[in-house]
């Protein structure tokens, strides 16, 4: 006996509303490189500035209101103290920094391929400059960041992503406030893939 058309429509509607058939939130995941500038306030002297390269992973989940964040690890290469510039690699045996932030933002889909995201969140940063002959600099700080992203879909789900991050970390866990990040600036560029449709 043929199935009535109205029953087919009802069964299809029930299947589409089933939890397992719901569409997942779109997400974007990207890997890339960036430039990091740290300005460290020191209570006992002039501020210290460090420059370096970092490698990062960034993510974004959602349609309009999105969850976003990034994890990075880098190599501080140069420093500046009281107006004098110096190479960190010539002074320290270990030069390493790591960075993690997570938060929320809003995504504007400007065209079919171009999207802009603005947001902010909380931020944790670690810096380690170490050598037997000189005083080590170890730094673990917590604060907030403001972030802007531009994402361009260039081939299928592949995207080219640019990000600018501005951070302020007033909580210094290692030195009790003597050494902390006064200003963190990081532009990054990444290549990623977006899972899910554009909306």
Residue pairs with C-beta under 8 A, 6 or more apart in sequence:
15 21
23 196
24 195
24 196
25 61
25 62
25 63
25 196
26 61
26 62
26 63
26 194
26 195
26 196
26 197
26 198
26 199
27 59
27 60
27 61
27 62
27 194
27 195
27 196
28 59
28 60
28 61
28 151
28 159
28 161
28 192
28 193
28 194
28 195
29 57
29 58
29 59
29 192
29 193
29 195
30 57
30 58
30 59
30 159
30 161
30 190
30 191
30 192
30 193
31 55
31 56
31 57
31 190
31 191
31 192
32 55
32 56
32 58
32 161
32 188
32 189
32 190
32 191
32 192
33 53
33 54
33 55
33 56
33 188
33 189
33 190
34 53
34 54
34 55
34 56
34 72
34 74
34 163
34 186
34 187
34 188
34 189
35 51
35 52
35 53
35 54
35 186
35 187
35 188
36 50
36 51
36 52
36 53
36 54
36 72
36 74
36 76
36 97
36 99
36 184
36 185
36 186
37 49
37 50
37 51
37 183
37 184
37 185
37 186
38 48
38 49
38 50
38 51
38 76
38 97
38 127
38 181
38 183
38 184
39 47
39 48
39 49
39 181
39 182
39 183
39 184
40 47
40 48
40 49
40 50
40 139
40 179
40 180
40 181
40 182
41 47
41 179
41 180
41 181
41 182
42 48
42 178
42 179
43 177
43 178
43 179
44 178
45 82
46 81
46 82
46 83
47 182
48 79
48 80
48 81
48 137
48 179
49 79
49 80
49 81
50 76
50 78
50 79
50 80
50 88
50 127
51 76
51 77
51 78
51 79
51 80
52 74
52 75
52 76
52 77
52 78
52 88
52 95
52 97
53 74
53 75
53 77
54 72
54 73
54 74
54 75
54 97
54 99
54 186
54 188
55 72
55 73
55 74
56 70
56 71
56 72
56 73
56 99
56 188
56 190
57 70
57 71
57 72
58 68
58 69
58 70
58 149
58 161
58 163
58 188
58 190
58 192
59 68
59 69
59 70
60 66
60 67
60 68
60 107
60 117
60 149
60 151
61 67
61 68
62 107
63 107
63 199
64 106
64 107
64 199
65 104
65 105
65 106
65 107
66 104
66 105
66 106
66 107
66 117
66 119
67 102
67 103
67 104
68 102
68 103
68 104
68 105
68 117
68 119
68 121
68 147
68 149
69 100
69 101
69 102
69 103
69 121
70 99
70 100
70 101
70 163
70 165
70 188
71 99
71 100
72 98
72 99
72 100
72 186
72 188
73 96
73 97
73 98
73 99
74 96
74 97
74 98
74 99
75 95
75 96
75 97
76 88
76 95
76 96
76 97
76 127
76 129
77 87
77 88
77 89
77 95
78 85
78 86
78 87
78 88
79 85
79 86
79 87
79 88
80 86
88 95
88 129
89 95
91 129
91 131
91 134
92 129
92 130
92 131
92 134
93 130
93 131
93 132
94 128
94 129
94 130
94 131
95 128
95 129
96 127
96 128
97 125
97 126
97 127
97 128
98 125
98 126
99 123
99 124
99 125
99 126
99 186
100 123
100 124
100 125
101 121
101 122
101 123
101 124
101 145
101 147
101 165
101 167
102 121
102 122
103 119
103 120
103 121
103 122
103 145
103 147
104 119
104 120
104 121
105 117
105 118
105 119
105 120
105 147
105 149
106 117
106 118
106 119
107 115
107 116
107 117
108 115
108 116
108 117
109 115
109 198
109 199
110 116
112 153
112 198
113 152
113 153
113 154
114 150
114 151
114 152
114 153
115 150
115 151
115 153
115 198
116 148
116 149
116 150
116 151
117 147
117 148
117 149
117 150
117 151
118 147
118 148
118 149
119 146
119 147
120 144
120 145
120 146
120 147
121 144
121 145
121 147
122 142
122 143
122 144
122 145
123 142
123 143
123 144
123 145
123 167
123 169
123 184
124 140
124 141
124 142
125 139
125 140
125 141
125 142
125 143
125 167
125 169
125 181
125 184
126 139
126 140
127 137
127 138
127 139
127 140
128 136
128 137
128 138
128 139
129 136
129 137
129 138
130 136
130 137
130 138
137 179
138 174
139 172
139 174
139 175
139 179
139 180
139 181
140 172
140 173
140 174
141 169
141 170
141 171
141 172
141 173
141 180
141 181
142 169
142 171
142 173
143 167
143 168
143 169
143 170
143 171
143 181
144 167
144 168
144 169
145 165
145 166
145 167
145 168
145 184
146 165
146 166
146 167
147 163
147 164
147 165
147 166
148 163
148 164
149 161
149 162
149 163
149 164
150 161
150 162
150 163
151 159
151 160
151 161
151 192
151 194
152 159
152 160
152 161
153 159
153 194
153 198
154 160
157 193
157 194
157 195
158 191
158 192
158 193
158 194
159 191
159 192
159 193
159 194
160 189
160 190
160 191
161 189
161 190
161 191
161 192
162 187
162 188
162 189
162 190
163 186
163 187
163 188
163 189
163 190
164 186
164 187
164 188
165 184
165 185
165 186
165 187
165 188
166 183
166 184
166 185
167 181
167 183
167 184
167 185
167 186
168 181
168 182
168 183
168 184
169 180
169 181
169 184
170 180
171 180
172 178
172 179
172 180
